Amino acid sequence: MSTPMIAPRSVNELGLGLVRQPRQVLFGPGQRRQLPDVVASIGRHALLVTDARMSTTVEFAEIVAGLRDHGLTVSVYDRTEAELPRENVMELVSLFRDDNVDVLVGLGGGSCMDLAKVASVVLANGGDVRDYYGEFLVPGPGVPVVTVPTTGGTGAEVTCISVVFDSERQMKVGVASPYLEAHASVIDPEFTLTAPPGLTAATGADALSHLIEAFTARAKNPTPDEITHKLYVGKNLLADIYARAGIRLIGGALHRLATEPDDLRARSDTMFAAYCAGMAINTSGTAGAHAIQSPIGNLTHTPHGIGVGALLPYVMRFNLPARVPEFAEIGRLLGVADATGNELDQAKAGIVRIDEILAAIGIPADLARLGLSADQLEYVADHAVLATRLTDNNPRELTRESILAILRRGHAGDRGWW
């Protein structure tokens, strides 16, 4: 099989910077105590969107009590499932469309926050969530949303996209619109102190992959019309600021959490890095690892973060020829590259360090360990290449054959250089 062609290096010739963000972000240990004031400043009837586990916790009971003490009517939807099935969206809308809810609080992991965001626009604009699959198809604002992440990874608290699993289509579909941006986000690292190692690994690997993919994304030099009507406008100055900050933090924090899960500083750094990652991907987008993970997840039912973490070493090696300066800077940000040395050596040192971080938190070293069989690689490539919203962000062209090449190396655990 021939080596895939390397496209010319893309550069942000416009000097473009673009950021989308909530109106208010509160970050820090204990800041969930500000939630009643934040919600009361927006509405009087709050719908808390969470899952069955979170709804039984002491922290959840305290939040409900605090909201009611501020005079708010509180309703609860606690049936959110992992990977957010479309059925959750339609059930929530059916249950609460006539209840005059004027603020939603997405409390939990990425699926809970994604559900709050996408349900808010369906409640306000009507129809079926399928009407809004794609980019910029939401016709108007939704019910205001406050996001409260309880895991350090997805970045969904600040992104203007929700990913829904449509069982009839057997695929994940994005609803992407600035109207999905949260009104406010309250980010409290104390929530993550009780996260089990598997959840910490999955969400941490997700955040790490967001940071790497945002920083190494294709620069697109969009037209004014594309800036107005496209969610992902490519690698840009403001996304890079957030990506750099997140990479510096997560490099040490994730490794510490592997041995010191009660380290609040490491939890805080990881959660702040996840926030930075969300801010970065909100305009640069995710890329190859996310495109390829989706069909793998459908086949193996492995958590999203575990899948992208297992793919990341192989996607980075594929992308390296088109992004040597960026990977070299990643090596310096992670403190493993000699700034006076050869740029390619610096880049490889950064990639190897990311390999080590992923191994330390327990991410499988190859795709076979996810339960993916060799005879399923063609299926994965067929479906991954259709995810053009993601593949278009990759710095090196992703064809069916190049995706197959990544999959074969990933399945064999081949971490040689391309």
N, C-alpha and C positions, 0 to 999 in steps of 0.2 A: 504494500500500500504506500502511495507517495505521501511525502510530508506536506501538510496543509500549507498553502501560501500565506505569507505574512503580509498583511495590508500595511501601507505606509503609516507611520506613527501619526496619530491624531493629536493635535495641539489646540488649546483654547486660544485661538488667534484673536477672538473678540475681546478677551479679557473679561469675559462674562462672570458675574456673580449673581446668584439667585437663591433666595431662601423662602420657604413657606413655613409658618409656625403658628402655634396657638397665641391668643392675645396675652395669656398669662401662664408662666411656668413657675411653680414652687418646687424647689428641690432641697432635700436634706432629711436626716434622721428626725423622726417625730413630726414632720410637716403634715401628716394626715390629719392632725388636730385642727388644721386650718380649713379642712374640707367643708364643714358646715357654713362658714362665712363665705367661702367661694361660691358654693351652690346657692345659698340664700340671696346672693347678689344677682343671680341670673333668673331664678324662678321660684315658684311656691309649691309645685307638685313634682317631686323627683322620682324617677324610675331608676332603681339600682339594677344594673345588668351584670350578673356574675355567674358563678357555677355552683354546683351542689356542695362541693367541699368548702369553698370560701364562705358560703352563707351560714355555715355552722360554727364559724370561728368567733372567738371573743372580740377580735378586732372589728369584724363585721357588725356585731351587736353594738359595739361602741359607736360606730359610724352612724348606724340607724338612729340610735338614741340621741346623738349629737344633732342630727338633722331635725329630728322631731322637737328637740329642745329649742331649736331656732324657729319653730312654728311651721315647719314644712310638712306637707302630706308626703308620705313615703310609700311607694309600691316597689315590689321586688320581682324580678325575673331571674331565676337561679338555675335554669336548665341549659345553659350554654355548654356545648360539647366541643371537644378538641377538633381542630381543623375546620371549625365553623361550618356545619352543613346548612344549606339553603333553608331547610325545614325550620331551623331555629329562627331565622329572620322572619319567615312568614308566620310562625306561631306567635312570636312576640308582637308583631304588628296586629294580628288578629285579636290578641288579648287586650291590647291597650290603645287601639286606634281611637276609641270613643271616650277615653278617660281624662282628656285635657292635661296630659303630661306636658310640662313646659321646660324640663331639663332632664337629660339622661346622664347617669354616672356609670361609666364602664370601669368596673373594678375587678381586676384579676390579671390573667395572662393575655397574650395577644388576641385570642379568640373572643374573650369577653369585651375587650376594647374595640375590636373590629365589628362585633355585633352591635355595640352601642352606636358606633359611627354610621354603619350602613342602615340600621333600623331607623335612625334619626331622619334620614332623607326619604325613606319609604313612608314613614309616618307623616311627614310633612307634604310630600309630593304625590303619594298614592301609587297605585300600580303594584307590580311584582318586582322583586329585586332583579330579576332577569332583564327588566327594561333598562337597567343601568349598567349592565356588564360592559366594560370597556372604559375608554377615556372621555371625560368631559360630556357625559350623557345625562348627568343629573341636572334637571331643569332649574332648580332653585335651592335656597338654603334649607337645611334641616332643622330639627329641634336642637337647641344648643346642647353640646356634650362636654362633660368633664371626664377626663381619663385619669385613672389611678392604677398604675401598673404594680403588680405584686411579684413580678419576676424581673430579672435583669437581663433582658435580651432582645425582645422583638422590635422595640422602638415604635410600636403601634400607637403609643401615647401621643406622638407628634407627627405621624404620617397622615397624608390625606388619601389613603387607599385602604380598602378592606378586601380581604381575600376570602371567597366563599367556595365551599365544595359543593358542586352540583352533582348529585348522585345519578341523575338521568344521563348527564353527559360524561360522568365518570372522570371529572377533571376539576381542578381549582380554577376559578375565574376571578379576576380583579374588578372591583368597582373603584375607579380612580377619578377624583374630582376635588378641586379646592373646597367644595362645599362639605367634604368629609373632615376637614380640619377641625380638631377640637377647639372649643372656646377657651378652655383652660386645662392644665395638667398639673396634678399634684403627685410628686415623685418622692416616695419615702423609702429609703433603703432598709429600714427596720422590717418591712414586710418580707424581705428575702432571707432573713436570718434562719427561718425554719424550713427553707427550701431543701428537699432531699438532694443528694449528689447527682442523681440522674437528671433532675430538672435543672440544676445549676449548670451541668455540662451542656445540656441541649440549648438552653437560652444563652449561655455564654458563648458557645460556638456560633450561634446565630448572629449575635452582636459582632463578634470578631469577623465573620464573613461579610457582614454589611459594611464594616469599616474598610476592609481590604478591597471589596468590589467597588465601593464608592470612590476610593482614592485612585484606583487603577482603571476606572471606567473610561469609555470612549469619550473624547471631546467632540461635540457635535456642531459647534458654531451655528446655532439655530437662527432662523430668520425671525423678525418681529412677530409674524403670525404664528410660528412654531412656539415661541416663548409664551404666547397668549393661550394657545390651544393644546399644547403638549405637556404632559406631566413631567416627563424625564427629558431634560434639555442637555444632559451630559455632564461630564466632569467640569467643575467651575470653581471659581475662587472661594466663594463662601462655603460650598460643600467641603472643599479641601481643608478649610480652617477647622471645621467640626471633626473631620476624619482624622486629622493630625492629633487633635486633642484626645480623641477617643483611643487611638492606637497607643499613644504614650501611656495612658492609664491602664488599658486592659492587658497590656503585655505583662505587667507585674501582678496585677490584681487577680487574674484568673489562675495564675500559677499558685498564688498564695492560698486561694480558696480550695485547691486540691488537697491541701494538708491542714488548713485552718478555716474550716467552714464558718466558725463563729466570729471571724475577724470583721468587725463592722466597717473598718476603714476599707478593707478589700471589697466588701459588699457594696459600699458607697461608690468606690472607684469604678466597679463593674457596672453599676446601675447608671452612673453618670456617663460612662463610655457608651452604654446602650442608648441613652438619650442622644448623645452626639451622633451615633450611628444613624438613628432615626432621622435626625435633622439632615445628615448628609445624603441619605438615600432618597429623601423627599424630593430632591431635584435631580440628583445624578442617576438614581435607580440602582437596583441590583442587576446581576448579570449571569454569567455562565453557570455558576454553581447552583443558583436558584432555579434556572431554567431546567437543568438536568435533574435536580432533586425531585421536582414535582411528580413526574411519572414513576420515579423510584419509590417515592412515598406511597403512591397508589398501589404499587405491587407488594411492598414489604411491610407497610403500615408502621414504619419507623418514624419517630418524631422528626419534625421538620429540621430542627437544629442539629440533630445527630446526622441527618442525611447531608446537609450542606457542609457540616464540619468534615465528614468523611470525604467529600468531593473536593474540598478546597485545596489540598496539597497538589492535586493533579491539574485542576483548573489554573492555579497559579503558575505551574510549570509550563502549561500551554501558552499562557498569556505573557510570560516573561520576555520573549523576544520583542514584543511590542511595547513593553513598559519597564525597561531596565532602570531608568532614572527614578521612577516611582517606587519600585521594589527596593532600590538602593536606599532611598530615603526612609522607607519602612524599616530597613535594617538599622539605620541610625536612630530612628525613633524608639526602637526596641532595645537599643544599647548594645547591639552585637556586631555592628559593622564599623570598621576602621575608616573614618572619613577621609583619610589620606590615601587609602588603598584604591585598587581597581574598582570601577563602578559595578561591573558585572559580579565581582566577588562580593561586594557589599549587598547586591540584590539577592544573591543566592544565600547569603548569611541570614537575611531577613526572612526568606521563605523557610529555611531550615528551622529558624526560631519559632515560626508559627506552627510548623510540624510538631515541635517539642511541646508547645503550649497545649495543642489539641490532644497530644498523647497524655499529658499530665492530668487532664480532666476526664480522660477515659473515652475519647472519641475513637471509634473503630479505625484501624489503620488501612483497611481496604473495603471495597464495596461488597465483596463476598460475605463479609461478617455482618452486613445488614440483612442478609438473606436473599440477595440478588443472585440469580443463577446466570451462567454464561449465555444460555439460550434466550434470556430476556433482554440482552443488550440492544438488539435490533429494535425491539418494541420501544425501549426507552429513548433511543435516538430518534425514532419516527415521531414521537410525541414531543420531545424536548425542542426539536427544531421548529415546532409550531408556535412556541412561546416567544414570538417576535418582540413583544413588549420588553422582554428581558434580554434576548439574544442581541438586539440592536444596541444594547449598552456595553456589550463585551468589546474590549479593545482590539481583539483579534477576531476575524470573521468566524462564526460558528455555522458550519454546514453540517449536514447529516454525517458525512465522513469524518469531519474533525471531532464531532461529538462522540462518534464510535471510537475514535482513537483515544480520547480521554477516558471513555468507559473501559476500554480494554486494559489500559494502563492501571486505572483505578481498581479494576476487578483483580488484576494480578498483583497489586501492591507495588508496581514498578515506579519508583521515585527517581528515576534517572532524569537527566536534563534533555529537553527537546532540542 
